[in-house]
Amino acid sequence: MGLQIYQNKVYVIYRGRVDQPTIYSSWGHAHPKVTGFDGADFRSFERLEDAQNSLKEKGIEDYKTFLKPAKSSPSQKSRQKYYAVAYGTKVGVFRDWK
C-alpha cells in the first residue's frame, strides 16, 4: 500500500461485530463494531503501519481495511453557500438569497 495520510488514529478491531479483523480510519466507524460487544478486542494506533504490524504479530494475515484518506483543503466551489427555504412562496435550496 502506498503512503497514505490519515487525519487521526487508526483502529484495529480484532474481535467485535466484524466477520474478520478490520482496520478503520475513524472511531466513528469502529465504535459501533465494539460498543456493547461482550469480549470485544480492539486497539488504536497513531500510524497505519503500526496497526498492520500488530495484526502480523498476532498471526493475522487476512484482514479488511476501511480507510478514508485525510481530506485536502476544500476547493472554492465547495465553499459556496446554499440557502434552504422550507416555508414561503418558493420552497427549495438556492445558491443565492434572491
Secondary structure per residue as TSV (DSSP state, phi and psi in degrees):
chain	resnum	aa	ss	phi	psi
A	1	M	-	360.0	136.4
A	2	G	-	-71.4	172.0
A	3	L	-	-65.2	122.8
A	4	Q	-	-125.6	143.4
A	5	I	-	-107.1	131.1
A	6	Y	-	-118.2	143.3
A	7	Q	S	-63.0	-41.7
A	8	N	S	-129.0	-156.9
A	9	K	-	-68.0	167.9
A	10	V	E	-114.1	154.0
A	11	Y	E	-125.6	129.3
A	12	V	E	-105.2	127.4
A	13	I	E	-107.5	111.7
A	14	Y	E	-83.3	-38.9
A	15	R	E	-144.7	128.2
A	16	G	S	175.3	-151.1
A	17	R	S	-83.2	57.6
A	18	V	S	-135.3	149.2
A	19	D	S	-82.4	-15.1
A	20	Q	S	-158.1	160.6
A	21	P	-	-51.0	142.9
A	22	T	E	-141.1	142.1
A	23	I	E	-103.6	129.3
A	24	Y	E	-117.4	147.4
A	25	S	S	-96.2	3.0
A	26	S	-	-144.6	145.2
A	27	W	H	-67.2	-29.6
A	28	G	H	-58.8	-34.7
A	29	H	H	-84.8	-33.2
A	30	A	H	-79.3	-38.5
A	31	H	H	-54.0	-44.9
A	32	P	H	-65.2	-19.6
A	33	K	H	-79.8	-16.2
A	34	V	H	-122.0	-28.0
A	35	T	T	-64.4	124.6
A	36	G	T	79.4	2.4
A	37	F	-	-92.2	114.5
A	38	D	T	-65.6	122.8
A	39	G	T	84.4	16.6
A	40	A	-	-58.8	142.2
A	41	D	E	-130.1	115.1
A	42	F	E	-153.1	165.1
A	43	R	E	-158.7	150.7
A	44	S	E	-103.4	152.3
A	45	F	E	-137.6	150.7
A	46	E	S	-76.9	-27.5
A	47	R	S	-131.4	146.5
A	48	L	H	-59.2	-41.5
A	49	E	H	-58.9	-39.4
A	50	D	H	-65.4	-39.2
A	51	A	H	-64.1	-44.6
A	52	Q	H	-63.8	-39.7
A	53	N	H	-65.1	-37.1
A	54	S	H	-61.7	-42.7
A	55	L	H	-62.4	-43.8
A	56	K	H	-62.9	-40.1
A	57	E	H	-62.9	-29.7
A	58	K	T	-86.9	2.7
A	59	G	T	80.1	18.4
A	60	I	-	-98.4	111.1
A	61	E	-	-101.2	-27.5
A	62	D	-	-105.3	109.6
A	63	Y	-	-147.0	163.6
A	64	K	E	-102.4	160.2
A	65	T	E	-129.2	141.6
A	66	F	E	-131.0	82.9
A	67	L	-	-118.9	134.1
A	68	K	-	-120.7	118.9
A	69	P	-	-61.2	156.7
A	70	A	-	-59.4	143.4
A	71	K	-	-75.5	139.5
A	72	S	-	-79.6	171.1
A	73	S	-	-61.5	140.9
A	74	P	-	-64.6	146.0
A	75	S	-	-77.7	166.7
A	76	Q	T	-56.8	-39.8
A	77	K	G	-61.1	-40.6
A	78	S	G	-74.4	-12.1
A	79	R	G	-85.6	-3.8
A	80	Q	-	-62.5	142.1
A	81	K	-	-87.2	150.6
A	82	Y	-	-128.4	151.1
A	83	Y	E	-123.5	125.4
A	84	A	E	-103.3	129.7
A	85	V	E	-118.0	117.3
A	86	A	S	-94.7	-31.0
A	87	Y	S	-130.8	141.9
A	88	G	S	142.3	-173.5
A	89	T	S	-73.4	-27.7
A	90	K	S	-129.9	108.1
A	91	V	-	-96.7	140.0
A	92	G	E	155.0	-168.1
A	93	V	E	-114.5	128.2
A	94	F	E	-126.8	154.1
A	95	R	S	-87.3	-15.6
A	96	D	S	-137.7	163.2
A	97	W	-	-70.4	-26.5
A	98	K	-	-64.0	360.0
